[in-house]
Amino acid sequence: ALVFNKENPIYYFTNHDEQIIDLKEKLHTNKLVGITGITGIGKSELVRKYVQTNQHNYELIAFFGANTDLIQQFMMLAKEINQQICLKEGCH
């Protein structure tokens, strides 16, 4: 998978296997899942851990920072996708 803007989970984010399995099942069934909760409970780490162990199941995974300009992030993602296409198919 092309993983854009990836951050690895912190090393002490452990013992969340049930949450990872639940997330995987929900994504398989629904294709789109919202993860909500109060600040600091591990929402981002859960997603990072899921991606770390399941990225092989996807073609593209993109992380977007909520405190950063989304337009700029989408532009960077588009450039990355174009670079990957050029590597695979060649650019004219």
C-alpha positions in Angstrom: 0.0 0.0 0.0 1.0 3.6 -0.5 0.8 5.1 2.9 0.8 8.9 2.9 1.9 10.9 5.9 2.3 7.8 8.0 3.4 7.8 11.6 4.2 4.6 13.5 2.3 3.9 16.7 4.2 4.7 19.9 6.0 1.6 21.3 4.0 1.3 24.5 0.6 1.2 22.6 0.1 -2.5 23.4 -2.7 -4.9 24.4 -5.3 -3.5 22.0 -5.8 -6.6 19.9 -9.5 -6.7 20.5 -9.9 -3.1 19.3 -7.8 -3.9 16.2 -9.9 -6.9 15.4 -13.1 -5.0 15.9 -11.9 -2.2 13.7 -10.9 -4.7 11.0 -14.3 -6.3 11.1 -16.2 -3.0 10.9 -14.1 -1.8 8.0 -14.7 -5.1 6.2 -18.4 -4.7 6.7 -18.9 -1.0 6.3 -15.9 0.3 4.4 -16.1 3.5 6.4 -15.7 3.8 10.2 -15.6 6.8 12.5 -13.4 6.7 15.5 -14.5 9.2 18.2 -13.7 9.9 21.8 -12.2 12.4 24.1 -8.6 13.7 23.7 -5.9 11.3 24.7 -7.6 8.0 24.8 -5.7 6.5 21.8 -7.8 7.1 18.7 -4.8 8.0 16.5 -2.6 5.3 18.0 -5.4 2.7 17.3 -5.5 3.7 13.6 -1.7 3.8 13.4 -1.5 0.3 14.9 -4.2 -1.0 12.6 -2.4 0.4 9.5 0.9 -1.1 10.7 -0.6 -4.5 10.8 -3.1 -4.3 7.9 -1.6 -2.0 5.3 -1.1 -5.0 2.9 -4.9 -5.1 2.5 -5.1 -1.7 0.9 -3.8 0.2 -2.2 -3.8 3.6 -0.5 -3.9 4.8 3.0 -3.7 8.6 3.8 -3.3 10.3 7.1 -4.4 14.0 7.2 -3.6 16.3 10.1 -6.5 18.3 11.4 -4.3 21.2 12.4 -2.7 21.5 8.9 -4.0 23.0 5.7 -6.0 20.2 4.0 -5.6 21.6 0.5 -1.9 21.4 0.9 -2.1 17.9 2.2 -4.3 16.8 -0.7 -1.9 18.4 -3.2 1.0 16.5 -1.6 -1.0 13.3 -1.8 -1.7 13.9 -5.5 2.0 14.4 -6.2 2.8 11.2 -4.4 0.2 9.2 -6.3 1.6 10.6 -9.6 5.1 9.7 -8.6 4.0 6.1 -7.9 2.2 5.9 -11.2 5.3 7.1 -13.0 7.4 4.5 -11.3 5.0 1.7 -12.3 4.0 2.8 -15.8 6.6 5.4 -16.7 6.0 9.0 -17.5 5.9 10.6 -20.9 
